[in-house]
Amino acid sequence: MRKVQLSNTGETIPVLGQGTWGIKTRGNKTLYERWKQSLRRGIELGMTHIDTAEIYGAGTSERIVGEVIAEYKRDDLFIVSKLFPRHVGIKAMKNACDKSLKRLGIKYLDLYLVHFPSFITPKIEKHMRIMEELLNEGKTRYIGVSNYSVEQFKKGQQVLKKAELVTNQLQASITKQKHIHDSLPFYQKEGVTVTAYSPLGHRGYKNLTGEIRSTLDQLMKTHDATIQQIAIAWLINHKNVITIPKASQIKHLEANAKAAKIEISQEELSLLYNV
């Protein structure tokens, strides 16, 4: 698995990680085990960056991830979780981090994100203070944000005393290009990694039509790849972009992993801009 540097940290992480949003088991043991098998296979393929959050399945995602990563050496993994901004007090925020760590069965996160800017009142300053405290306490190695605008990201960075925000996790894909055009140039200039989530939409682009489908067909033929592989490769061939596709089936996960080897030129990237 190809690796890239995480912002300006000097640490390298896989250009493809594993997302866990939308994990649903409904008490079904078969589904539970299927998710675990998929995560294991991803790790074997080098997708050792695993992304989760306390809100995913009300903790179910973190528990499943925790059971899987207990089978591997901690230092070989890069585990990410997220603080949901409903927690309003310092104690509540720190407790949320501790609960995530407990569900994951680990002593520290590699990266901890604020999941969204507060939707109640502006709390960027408070969130940043707490995140920096968690960093200093060894609860996480790095901190970042998710779904922040460029201005909110700048505000968050200004509040921090010594720490650096190493990523903004944003929705980006061939059909959701806003952040690629509006936000990515800023992060590239600053050397900050953008983590693209939902790189395949929610249905895997099975029903695309029109110009975007014809362009994808052209690229599929050129690179001997599937639509999904081209969609993933299109993202990670942008400088400073990594992505975290989710796959509950091993065959889909293995196909996703192959996308890391596809090299798409700048000219080919531009073919899909705003189609």
ZADO-1210 file (C-alpha; in nm, 4 decimals, padded with zeros to 6 digits):
<atoms>
<atom x="00.0000" y="00.0000" z="00.0000" code="MET" pos="1"/>
<atom x="00.1369" y="00.3379" z="-00.1024" code="ARG" pos="2"/>
<atom x="00.2012" y="00.5747" z="00.1876" code="LYS" pos="3"/>
<atom x="00.2108" y="00.9527" z="00.2049" code="VAL" pos="4"/>
<atom x="00.3196" y="01.1999" z="00.4686" code="GLN" pos="5"/>
<atom x="00.0565" y="01.3157" z="00.7156" code="LEU" pos="6"/>
<atom x="00.0690" y="01.6950" z="00.6831" code="SER" pos="7"/>
<atom x="00.4038" y="01.8231" z="00.8108" code="ASN" pos="8"/>
<atom x="00.4469" y="01.5566" z="01.0791" code="THR" pos="9"/>
<atom x="00.7123" y="01.3469" z="00.9055" code="GLY" pos="10"/>
<atom x="00.4953" y="01.0390" z="00.9656" code="GLU" pos="11"/>
<atom x="00.3665" y="00.8383" z="00.6725" code="THR" pos="12"/>
<atom x="00.0253" y="00.6751" z="00.6581" code="ILE" pos="13"/>
<atom x="-00.1587" y="00.4713" z="00.3909" code="PRO" pos="14"/>
<atom x="-00.3116" y="00.6747" z="00.1117" code="VAL" pos="15"/>
<atom x="-00.6132" y="00.4447" z="00.1503" code="LEU" pos="16"/>
<atom x="-00.7647" y="00.3787" z="00.4901" code="GLY" pos="17"/>
<atom x="-01.0818" y="00.2052" z="00.6036" code="GLN" pos="18"/>
<atom x="-01.3986" y="00.3963" z="00.6835" code="GLY" pos="19"/>
<atom x="-01.6581" y="00.2581" z="00.9232" code="THR" pos="20"/>
<atom x="-01.9493" y="00.5005" z="00.8930" code="TRP" pos="21"/>
<atom x="-02.2805" y="00.3232" z="00.8539" code="GLY" pos="22"/>
<atom x="-02.1806" y="-00.0053" z="01.0155" code="ILE" pos="23"/>
<atom x="-02.5087" y="-00.1719" z="01.1074" code="LYS" pos="24"/>
<atom x="-02.5352" y="-00.5115" z="01.2676" code="THR" pos="25"/>
<atom x="-02.8866" y="-00.5015" z="01.4193" code="ARG" pos="26"/>
<atom x="-02.7720" y="-00.7677" z="01.6628" code="GLY" pos="27"/>
<atom x="-02.6936" y="-00.9984" z="01.3716" code="ASN" pos="28"/>
<atom x="-02.3820" y="-01.2004" z="01.4552" code="LYS" pos="29"/>
<atom x="-02.3196" y="-01.2827" z="01.0897" code="THR" pos="30"/>
<atom x="-02.3078" y="-00.9131" z="00.9953" code="LEU" pos="31"/>
<atom x="-02.0902" y="-00.8429" z="01.2991" code="TYR" pos="32"/>
<atom x="-01.8365" y="-01.1049" z="01.1936" code="GLU" pos="33"/>
<atom x="-01.8492" y="-00.9922" z="00.8293" code="ARG" pos="34"/>
<atom x="-01.7408" y="-00.6424" z="00.9301" code="TRP" pos="35"/>
<atom x="-01.4589" y="-00.7844" z="01.1386" code="LYS" pos="36"/>
<atom x="-01.3396" y="-01.0035" z="00.8516" code="GLN" pos="37"/>
<atom x="-01.3403" y="-00.7057" z="00.6174" code="SER" pos="38"/>
<atom x="-01.1370" y="-00.4935" z="00.8587" code="LEU" pos="39"/>
<atom x="-00.8871" y="-00.7749" z="00.9060" code="ARG" pos="40"/>
<atom x="-00.8421" y="-00.8157" z="00.5313" code="ARG" pos="41"/>
<atom x="-00.7929" y="-00.4427" z="00.4951" code="GLY" pos="42"/>
<atom x="-00.5153" y="-00.4465" z="00.7512" code="ILE" pos="43"/>
<atom x="-00.3505" y="-00.7380" z="00.5702" code="GLU" pos="44"/>
<atom x="-00.3569" y="-00.5301" z="00.2498" code="LEU" pos="45"/>
<atom x="-00.1877" y="-00.2377" z="00.4233" code="GLY" pos="46"/>
<atom x="-00.4987" y="-00.0304" z="00.4910" code="MET" pos="47"/>
<atom x="-00.3903" y="00.0147" z="00.8511" code="THR" pos="48"/>
<atom x="-00.5464" y="00.3603" z="00.8868" code="HIS" pos="49"/>
<atom x="-00.8885" y="00.2883" z="01.0376" code="ILE" pos="50"/>
<atom x="-01.1394" y="00.5686" z="01.0868" code="ASP" pos="51"/>
<atom x="-01.4302" y="00.5556" z="01.3294" code="THR" pos="52"/>
<atom x="-01.6310" y="00.7848" z="01.5595" code="ALA" pos="53"/>
<atom x="-01.8281" y="00.7694" z="01.8818" code="GLU" pos="54"/>
<atom x="-02.1504" y="00.8483" z="01.6936" code="ILE" pos="55"/>
<atom x="-02.1158" y="00.5648" z="01.4429" code="TYR" pos="56"/>
<atom x="-02.3728" y="00.3107" z="01.5517" code="GLY" pos="57"/>
<atom x="-02.3769" y="00.4692" z="01.8995" code="ALA" pos="58"/>
<atom x="-02.0374" y="00.3138" z="01.9721" code="GLY" pos="59"/>
<atom x="-02.0888" y="-00.0096" z="01.7753" code="THR" pos="60"/>
<atom x="-01.8286" y="00.0861" z="01.5163" code="SER" pos="61"/>
<atom x="-01.5646" y="00.1567" z="01.7817" code="GLU" pos="62"/>
<atom x="-01.6367" y="-00.1739" z="01.9558" code="ARG" pos="63"/>
<atom x="-01.6020" y="-00.3734" z="01.6316" code="ILE" pos="64"/>
<atom x="-01.2811" y="-00.1912" z="01.5423" code="VAL" pos="65"/>
<atom x="-01.1527" y="-00.2499" z="01.8946" code="GLY" pos="66"/>
<atom x="-01.2083" y="-00.6242" z="01.8758" code="GLU" pos="67"/>
<atom x="-01.0208" y="-00.6438" z="01.5468" code="VAL" pos="68"/>
<atom x="-00.7224" y="-00.4249" z="01.6300" code="ILE" pos="69"/>
<atom x="-00.6650" y="-00.6195" z="01.9527" code="ALA" pos="70"/>
<atom x="-00.5350" y="-00.8968" z="01.7245" code="GLU" pos="71"/>
<atom x="-00.2542" y="-00.6779" z="01.5852" code="TYR" pos="72"/>
<atom x="00.0450" y="-00.4837" z="01.7103" code="LYS" pos="73"/>
<atom x="-00.0695" y="-00.1408" z="01.8166" code="ARG" pos="74"/>
<atom x="00.2291" y="00.0334" z="01.6584" code="ASP" pos="75"/>
<atom x="00.1381" y="-00.1104" z="01.3184" code="ASP" pos="76"/>
<atom x="-00.1984" y="00.0669" z="01.3153" code="LEU" pos="77"/>
<atom x="-00.3189" y="00.4254" z="01.2762" code="PHE" pos="78"/>
<atom x="-00.6489" y="00.4622" z="01.4619" code="ILE" pos="79"/>
<atom x="-00.8722" y="00.7667" z="01.4242" code="VAL" pos="80"/>
<atom x="-01.1887" y="00.8589" z="01.6100" code="SER" pos="81"/>
<atom x="-01.4014" y="01.1705" z="01.6469" code="LYS" pos="82"/>
<atom x="-01.5529" y="01.3827" z="01.9212" code="LEU" pos="83"/>
<atom x="-01.9203" y="01.4629" z="01.8613" code="PHE" pos="84"/>
<atom x="-01.9808" y="01.8320" z="01.9427" code="PRO" pos="85"/>
<atom x="-02.2926" y="01.7721" z="02.1523" code="ARG" pos="86"/>
<atom x="-02.0644" y="01.7507" z="02.4559" code="HIS" pos="87"/>
<atom x="-02.0730" y="02.1006" z="02.6016" code="VAL" pos="88"/>
<atom x="-01.8425" y="02.0890" z="02.9032" code="GLY" pos="89"/>
<atom x="-01.4733" y="02.0174" z="02.9483" code="ILE" pos="90"/>
<atom x="-01.5449" y="01.7132" z="03.1617" code="LYS" pos="91"/>
<atom x="-01.7989" y="01.5776" z="02.9140" code="ALA" pos="92"/>
<atom x="-01.5582" y="01.6149" z="02.6228" code="MET" pos="93"/>
<atom x="-01.2765" y="01.4390" z="02.8055" code="LYS" pos="94"/>
<atom x="-01.5140" y="01.1640" z="02.9161" code="ASN" pos="95"/>
<atom x="-01.6184" y="01.1158" z="02.5535" code="ALA" pos="96"/>
<atom x="-01.2566" y="01.0590" z="02.4551" code="CYS" pos="97"/>
<atom x="-01.2056" y="00.8151" z="02.7421" code="ASP" pos="98"/>
<atom x="-01.5168" y="00.6206" z="02.6410" code="LYS" pos="99"/>
<atom x="-01.3933" y="00.5978" z="02.2822" code="SER" pos="100"/>
<atom x="-01.0595" y="00.4667" z="02.4045" code="LEU" pos="101"/>
<atom x="-01.2341" y="00.2120" z="02.6233" code="LYS" pos="102"/>
<atom x="-01.4551" y="00.0874" z="02.3401" code="ARG" pos="103"/>
<atom x="-01.1498" y="00.0625" z="02.1159" code="LEU" pos="104"/>
<atom x="-00.9470" y="-00.1080" z="02.3884" code="GLY" pos="105"/>
<atom x="-00.6448" y="00.1189" z="02.3416" code="ILE" pos="106"/>
<atom x="-00.4569" y="00.3696" z="02.5554" code="LYS" pos="107"/>
<atom x="-00.4244" y="00.6407" z="02.2918" code="TYR" pos="108"/>
<atom x="-00.5558" y="00.7439" z="01.9518" code="LEU" pos="109"/>
<atom x="-00.3257" y="00.8241" z="01.6659" code="ASP" pos="110"/>
<atom x="-00.5572" y="01.1020" z="01.5553" code="LEU" pos="111"/>
<atom x="-00.8600" y="01.2591" z="01.7245" code="TYR" pos="112"/>
<atom x="-01.0956" y="01.4872" z="01.5341" code="LEU" pos="113"/>
<atom x="-01.3766" y="01.7257" z="01.6220" code="VAL" pos="114"/>
<atom x="-01.6526" y="01.5694" z="01.4135" code="HIS" pos="115"/>
<atom x="-01.8372" y="01.8895" z="01.3195" code="PHE" pos="116"/>
<atom x="-01.8211" y="02.2567" z="01.4039" code="PRO" pos="117"/>
<atom x="-02.0741" y="02.3108" z="01.6827" code="SER" pos="118"/>
<atom x="-02.4279" y="02.3427" z="01.5494" code="PHE" pos="119"/>
<atom x="-02.5525" y="02.5087" z="01.8720" code="ILE" pos="120"/>
<atom x="-02.3152" y="02.7932" z="01.9520" code="THR" pos="121"/>
<atom x="-01.9672" y="02.8806" z="01.8291" code="PRO" pos="122"/>
<atom x="-01.7349" y="02.6619" z="02.0346" code="LYS" pos="123"/>
<atom x="-01.4275" y="02.6326" z="01.8183" code="ILE" pos="124"/>
<atom x="-01.2062" y="02.7886" z="02.0858" code="GLU" pos="125"/>
<atom x="-01.3301" y="02.5521" z="02.3564" code="LYS" pos="126"/>
<atom x="-01.2953" y="02.2477" z="02.1323" code="HIS" pos="127"/>
<atom x="-00.9412" y="02.3411" z="02.0392" code="MET" pos="128"/>
<atom x="-00.8388" y="02.3942" z="02.4015" code="ARG" pos="129"/>
<atom x="-00.9746" y="02.0522" z="02.4971" code="ILE" pos="130"/>
<atom x="-00.8133" y="01.8826" z="02.1980" code="MET" pos="131"/>
<atom x="-00.4774" y="02.0337" z="02.2853" code="GLU" pos="132"/>
<atom x="-00.5157" y="01.9193" z="02.6456" code="GLU" pos="133"/>
<atom x="-00.5921" y="01.5643" z="02.5279" code="LEU" pos="134"/>
<atom x="-00.2859" y="01.5820" z="02.3078" code="LEU" pos="135"/>
<atom x="-00.0688" y="01.6940" z="02.5980" code="ASN" pos="136"/>
<atom x="-00.2149" y="01.4197" z="02.8196" code="GLU" pos="137"/>
<atom x="-00.1142" y="01.1528" z="02.5689" code="GLY" pos="138"/>
<atom x="-00.4700" y="01.0536" z="02.4802" code="LYS" pos="139"/>
<atom x="-00.3958" y="01.1206" z="02.1137" code="THR" pos="140"/>
<atom x="-00.0823" y="01.1666" z="01.9059" code="ARG" pos="141"/>
<atom x="-00.2323" y="01.4173" z="01.6620" code="TYR" pos="142"/>
<atom x="-00.5450" y="01.6286" z="01.6388" code="ILE" pos="143"/>
<atom x="-00.7597" y="01.7522" z="01.3533" code="GLY" pos="144"/>
<atom x="-01.1119" y="01.8447" z="01.2504" code="VAL" pos="145"/>
<atom x="-01.3885" y="01.7252" z="01.0228" code="SER" pos="146"/>
<atom x="-01.6407" y="01.9181" z="00.8141" code="ASN" pos="147"/>
<atom x="-01.4812" y="02.2544" z="00.8936" code="TYR" pos="148"/>
<atom x="-01.4769" y="02.5377" z="00.6436" code="SER" pos="149"/>
<atom x="-01.1396" y="02.6906" z="00.5584" code="VAL" pos="150"/>
<atom x="-01.2196" y="02.9898" z="00.7817" code="GLU" pos="151"/>
<atom x="-01.3176" y="02.7624" z="01.0713" code="GLN" pos="152"/>
<atom x="-00.9977" y="02.5631" z="01.0208" code="PHE" pos="153"/>
<atom x="-00.7926" y="02.8839" z="01.0311" code="LYS" pos="154"/>
<atom x="-00.9721" y="02.9937" z="01.3482" code="LYS" pos="155"/>
<atom x="-00.9073" y="02.6571" z="01.5114" code="GLY" pos="156"/>
<atom x="-00.5389" y="02.6705" z="01.4266" code="GLN" pos="157"/>
<atom x="-00.5083" y="03.0245" z="01.5627" code="GLN" pos="158"/>
<atom x="-00.6508" y="02.9152" z="01.8989" code="VAL" pos="159"/>
<atom x="-00.3987" y="02.6342" z="01.9468" code="LEU" pos="160"/>
<atom x="-00.0886" y="02.7270" z="02.1448" code="LYS" pos="161"/>
<atom x="00.1642" y="02.4757" z="02.0098" code="LYS" pos="162"/>
<atom x="-00.0274" y="02.1991" z="01.8355" code="ALA" pos="163"/>
<atom x="-00.1038" y="02.1753" z="01.4649" code="GLU" pos="164"/>
<atom x="-00.4250" y="02.0541" z="01.3050" code="LEU" pos="165"/>
<atom x="-00.3011" y="01.7775" z="01.0757" code="VAL" pos="166"/>
<atom x="-00.6167" y="01.7119" z="00.8740" code="THR" pos="167"/>
<atom x="-00.9626" y="01.8269" z="00.7820" code="ASN" pos="168"/>
<atom x="-01.1874" y="01.5341" z="00.6978" code="GLN" pos="169"/>
<atom x="-01.4249" y="01.6419" z="00.4217" code="LEU" pos="170"/>
<atom x="-01.6767" y="01.4843" z="00.1882" code="GLN" pos="171"/>
<atom x="-01.5160" y="01.4723" z="-00.1537" code="ALA" pos="172"/>
<atom x="-01.5645" y="01.2543" z="-00.4592" code="SER" pos="173"/>
<atom x="-01.6085" y="01.2685" z="-00.8357" code="ILE" pos="174"/>
<atom x="-01.9692" y="01.3801" z="-00.7781" code="THR" pos="175"/>
<atom x="-01.8976" y="01.6040" z="-00.4768" code="LYS" pos="176"/>
<atom x="-01.6098" y="01.8219" z="-00.5960" code="GLN" pos="177"/>
<atom x="-01.6719" y="02.1433" z="-00.4020" code="LYS" pos="178"/>
<atom x="-01.3887" y="02.0922" z="-00.1540" code="HIS" pos="179"/>
<atom x="-01.1476" y="01.9820" z="-00.4270" code="ILE" pos="180"/>
<atom x="-01.1867" y="02.3158" z="-00.6008" code="HIS" pos="181"/>
<atom x="-01.2665" y="02.5538" z="-00.3130" code="ASP" pos="182"/>
<atom x="-01.0715" y="02.4171" z="-00.0150" code="SER" pos="183"/>
<atom x="-00.7926" y="02.1880" z="-00.1325" code="LEU" pos="184"/>
<atom x="-00.5704" y="02.4670" z="-00.2758" code="PRO" pos="185"/>
<atom x="-00.5486" y="02.6214" z="00.0737" code="PHE" pos="186"/>
<atom x="-00.4561" y="02.2902" z="00.2382" code="TYR" pos="187"/>
<atom x="-00.2009" y="02.2118" z="-00.0307" code="GLN" pos="188"/>
<atom x="-00.0376" y="02.5501" z="00.0261" code="LYS" pos="189"/>
<atom x="-00.0262" y="02.4907" z="00.4023" code="GLU" pos="190"/>
<atom x="00.0905" y="02.1307" z="00.3704" code="GLY" pos="191"/>
<atom x="-00.2208" y="01.9957" z="00.5456" code="VAL" pos="192"/>
<atom x="-00.3666" y="01.6559" z="00.4602" code="THR" pos="193"/>
<atom x="-00.7285" y="01.6389" z="00.3457" code="VAL" pos="194"/>
<atom x="-00.9029" y="01.3128" z="00.4323" code="THR" pos="195"/>
<atom x="-01.1824" y="01.2548" z="00.1817" code="ALA" pos="196"/>
<atom x="-01.4784" y="01.0562" z="00.3096" code="TYR" pos="197"/>
<atom x="-01.7562" y="00.8909" z="00.1053" code="SER" pos="198"/>
<atom x="-01.5288" y="00.8611" z="-00.2012" code="PRO" pos="199"/>
<atom x="-01.7810" y="00.6304" z="-00.3667" code="LEU" pos="200"/>
<atom x="-02.0956" y="00.8123" z="-00.2652" code="GLY" pos="201"/>
<atom x="-02.3470" y="00.5900" z="-00.0903" code="HIS" pos="202"/>
<atom x="-02.4244" y="00.3507" z="-00.3754" code="ARG" pos="203"/>
<atom x="-02.0861" y="00.2964" z="-00.5367" code="GLY" pos="204"/>
<atom x="-02.1655" y="00.4854" z="-00.8573" code="TYR" pos="205"/>
<atom x="-02.3465" y="00.1941" z="-01.0142" code="LYS" pos="206"/>
<atom x="-02.6069" y="00.4094" z="-01.1891" code="ASN" pos="207"/>
<atom x="-02.4090" y="00.7009" z="-01.3295" code="LEU" pos="208"/>
<atom x="-02.5107" y="00.8244" z="-01.6733" code="THR" pos="209"/>
<atom x="-02.4311" y="01.1025" z="-01.9162" code="GLY" pos="210"/>
<atom x="-02.0996" y="01.2806" z="-01.9566" code="GLU" pos="211"/>
<atom x="-01.9524" y="01.1631" z="-01.6277" code="ILE" pos="212"/>
<atom x="-02.0213" y="00.7991" z="-01.7191" code="ARG" pos="213"/>
<atom x="-01.8675" y="00.8328" z="-02.0648" code="SER" pos="214"/>
<atom x="-01.5584" y="01.0000" z="-01.9160" code="THR" pos="215"/>
<atom x="-01.5275" y="00.7255" z="-01.6571" code="LEU" pos="216"/>
<atom x="-01.5655" y="00.4613" z="-01.9270" code="ASP" pos="217"/>
<atom x="-01.2746" y="00.6204" z="-02.1106" code="GLN" pos="218"/>
<atom x="-01.0533" y="00.6183" z="-01.7999" code="LEU" pos="219"/>
<atom x="-01.1619" y="00.2655" z="-01.7080" code="MET" pos="220"/>
<atom x="-01.0453" y="00.1422" z="-02.0464" code="LYS" pos="221"/>
<atom x="-00.7159" y="00.3313" z="-02.0261" code="THR" pos="222"/>
<atom x="-00.6295" y="00.1957" z="-01.6821" code="HIS" pos="223"/>
<atom x="-00.8047" y="-00.1422" z="-01.6995" code="ASP" pos="224"/>
<atom x="-01.0010" y="-00.0565" z="-01.3880" code="ALA" pos="225"/>
<atom x="-01.3553" y="-00.0361" z="-01.2527" code="THR" pos="226"/>
<atom x="-01.5621" y="00.2778" z="-01.2014" code="ILE" pos="227"/>
<atom x="-01.5038" y="00.2530" z="-00.8280" code="GLN" pos="228"/>
<atom x="-01.1271" y="00.2179" z="-00.8684" code="GLN" pos="229"/>
<atom x="-01.1106" y="00.5203" z="-01.0973" code="ILE" pos="230"/>
<atom x="-01.3215" y="00.7242" z="-00.8536" code="ALA" pos="231"/>
<atom x="-01.0838" y="00.6425" z="-00.5673" code="ILE" pos="232"/>
<atom x="-00.7712" y="00.6908" z="-00.7773" code="ALA" pos="233"/>
<atom x="-00.9018" y="01.0277" z="-00.8990" code="TRP" pos="234"/>
<atom x="-00.9083" y="01.1523" z="-00.5387" code="LEU" pos="235"/>
<atom x="-00.5735" y="01.0201" z="-00.4182" code="ILE" pos="236"/>
<atom x="-00.3873" y="01.1430" z="-00.7234" code="ASN" pos="237"/>
<atom x="-00.4507" y="01.4941" z="-00.5952" code="HIS" pos="238"/>
<atom x="-00.1654" y="01.6220" z="-00.3800" code="LYS" pos="239"/>
<atom x="-00.2371" y="01.6127" z="-00.0044" code="ASN" pos="240"/>
<atom x="-00.5466" y="01.3919" z="-00.0384" code="VAL" pos="241"/>
<atom x="-00.6058" y="01.0536" z="00.1225" code="ILE" pos="242"/>
<atom x="-00.9361" y="00.8700" z="00.1473" code="THR" pos="243"/>
<atom x="-01.1207" y="00.6188" z="00.3648" code="ILE" pos="244"/>
<atom x="-01.3628" y="00.4053" z="00.1602" code="PRO" pos="245"/>
<atom x="-01.5923" y="00.1696" z="00.3470" code="LYS" pos="246"/>
<atom x="-01.6395" y="-00.1900" z="00.2336" code="ALA" pos="247"/>
<atom x="-01.8362" y="-00.4605" z="00.4114" code="SER" pos="248"/>
<atom x="-01.7484" y="-00.7262" z="00.1522" code="GLN" pos="249"/>
<atom x="-01.3939" y="-00.8498" z="00.1124" code="ILE" pos="250"/>
<atom x="-01.4132" y="-00.8537" z="-00.2691" code="LYS" pos="251"/>
<atom x="-01.4994" y="-00.4827" z="-00.2684" code="HIS" pos="252"/>
<atom x="-01.2245" y="-00.4050" z="-00.0196" code="LEU" pos="253"/>
<atom x="-00.9657" y="-00.5880" z="-00.2291" code="GLU" pos="254"/>
<atom x="-01.0807" y="-00.3993" z="-00.5386" code="ALA" pos="255"/>
<atom x="-01.0541" y="-00.0677" z="-00.3516" code="ASN" pos="256"/>
<atom x="-00.6998" y="-00.1466" z="-00.2411" code="ALA" pos="257"/>
<atom x="-00.5872" y="-00.1911" z="-00.6020" code="LYS" pos="258"/>
<atom x="-00.6869" y="00.1699" z="-00.6739" code="ALA" pos="259"/>
<atom x="-00.3816" y="00.2881" z="-00.4783" code="ALA" pos="260"/>
<atom x="-00.1610" y="00.1671" z="-00.7641" code="LYS" pos="261"/>
<atom x="-00.3424" y="00.3606" z="-01.0371" code="ILE" pos="262"/>
<atom x="-00.1599" y="00.6726" z="-01.1541" code="GLU" pos="263"/>
<atom x="-00.3856" y="00.9344" z="-01.3101" code="ILE" pos="264"/>
<atom x="-00.2297" y="01.2298" z="-01.4869" code="SER" pos="265"/>
<atom x="-00.3257" y="01.5915" z="-01.4289" code="GLN" pos="266"/>
<atom x="-00.4882" y="01.5951" z="-01.7710" code="GLU" pos="267"/>
<atom x="-00.6959" y="01.2903" z="-01.6784" code="GLU" pos="268"/>
<atom x="-00.7888" y="01.4442" z="-01.3443" code="LEU" pos="269"/>
<atom x="-00.9204" y="01.7505" z="-01.5219" code="SER" pos="270"/>
<atom x="-01.1410" y="01.5404" z="-01.7491" code="LEU" pos="271"/>
<atom x="-01.3685" y="01.4745" z="-01.4524" code="LEU" pos="272"/>
<atom x="-01.3723" y="01.8273" z="-01.3136" code="TYR" pos="273"/>
<atom x="-01.7334" y="01.9373" z="-01.2798" code="ASN" pos="274"/>
<atom x="-01.8686" y="01.6959" z="-01.5394" code="VAL" pos="275"/>
</atoms>
